[in-house]
Amino acid sequence: MSDNGGLSDKLKSAVSKGKGEIKDQVGNATGDRQKQNEGKMDKAKGEFQKTVGEFKDATKPKH
């Protein structure tokens, strides 16, 4: 396990949520429901990654 705790998961979360928001908005603007759904899935993935990062931070041994 790396010693950065949940930082990398939180960064991945931000990227996934940003990418998801873009896909969702593009899909909404163009009427592409599949693109919207991909965006929603990316945002959900980002939320999960954020939760994993927070869990890692919470369970990280204190020095």
N, C-alpha and C positions, 0 to 999 in steps of 0.2 A: 504494500500500500504506500502510495506517495505521501510525503509529509506536507503537501499543500492543503490537506483536508478536503473540503468540498469546493474549493475555488474553481477547479477545472470543470466540475459539474455545473456550477453556477454560470460560468462563461458559456458553456455549451447550451445551457438553458436560454440565455439571452439571445444567442444566435438562432436557435430553433424557433423561439417565439417571434423574433423579428422576421425571419424567413416565412414563418406561418402567416403572420399578419399581412405581409406583401402578397402572398398567394391568395389569401382570403379576399383581400381588397381587389386584386386583379380579376379574380373569378367573379366577384360581385359586379364589377364594372362591365365585364364582358358577357355575363350570363353563363359562365362556365362553372357549372355546379361541381364537376370533378375537381377543378382547381380550388374551389372554395373548400371542398372536403379535405383536400390535401393540406390546405392551410390550417384548417381546424385540427387536423391530426398533428401537424408540426407544432402548433401551439400547445396541444395536450402533452406532446413529448417534452416540450420545454418545461412545462409545469412539473412533470415527473422528474426531470433532471434537477430542477431547482430543489425539489423535496429531497432527492438523494443527497445533494450537496449540503443541505441544512442538517440532514441526519448525520452525515459524516462529521460536520462541525460539532454537532451536539455530543457525539460519542468519541470525539478526539480526546486522547488523554491530556490532562492539564499538567503543565510542567511547573 
